Amino acid sequence: MLTSRICREHSAKCIHTANSLPPGPQREMFLDMAHSWTLLAAKIENTEVLDQAVEADETRFGSRIIALQSLKTAPT
């Protein structure tokens, strides 16, 4: 299963690889991939938070909507 930790590890590997390359398109490609892995990690974390909020209050009507709204207003 893909976790935020795994995504961040992939991001770190991409940054490490990018730093070993001279400036140019290949280096930029690895930096772009690192950024994509980091964004994916954040999305996974947000989904986990939403799922936990819903599990904590499953019986409340609209709990998923409330949890989603709180994520949108939370600082990133």
C-alpha positions in Angstrom: 0.0 0.0 0.0 1.3 3.4 -0.9 1.7 5.6 2.2 2.8 9.2 2.7 6.0 7.9 4.2 6.8 5.9 1.0 6.0 9.0 -1.1 8.3 11.2 0.9 11.1 8.6 0.5 10.6 8.6 -3.2 10.7 12.4 -3.2 14.0 12.3 -1.2 15.5 9.8 -3.7 14.5 12.1 -6.6 16.1 15.1 -4.9 19.2 13.1 -4.3 19.4 12.0 -7.9 18.7 15.5 -9.1 21.5 16.9 -7.0 23.9 14.4 -8.6 23.1 15.6 -12.1 24.4 18.8 -13.8 21.8 21.6 -14.4 19.6 20.7 -17.3 16.4 18.9 -18.4 17.1 15.6 -16.6 17.8 17.4 -13.3 14.5 19.4 -13.7 12.6 16.2 -14.4 13.8 14.7 -11.1 12.9 17.8 -9.2 9.5 17.8 -10.8 9.0 14.2 -9.8 10.1 15.0 -6.2 7.5 17.7 -6.1 4.8 15.3 -7.4 5.7 12.7 -4.8 5.5 15.4 -2.1 2.1 16.5 -3.3 0.9 12.9 -3.3 2.1 12.4 0.2 0.1 15.5 1.4 -3.0 14.2 -0.4 -2.7 10.8 1.3 -2.2 12.5 4.7 -5.3 14.7 4.1 -7.3 11.6 3.2 -6.1 9.8 6.3 -7.2 12.8 8.5 -10.6 12.8 6.8 -11.1 9.1 7.2 -10.1 9.4 10.9 -12.6 12.2 11.5 -15.4 10.2 9.8 -14.6 7.1 11.8 -14.6 9.1 15.0 -18.1 10.4 14.2 -19.7 7.9 11.9 -23.1 8.2 13.3 -23.4 11.9 12.9 -25.3 13.0 9.7 -23.0 14.8 7.3 -19.9 14.0 9.3 -17.8 13.4 6.1 -18.9 16.9 4.8 -18.0 18.5 8.0 -14.6 16.8 8.1 -13.9 17.8 4.5 -14.8 21.4 5.2 -12.5 21.5 8.2 -9.6 20.2 6.0 -10.2 23.0 3.5 -10.0 25.6 6.2 -7.0 24.1 8.0 -3.6 25.7 7.3 -1.3 23.7 5.0 
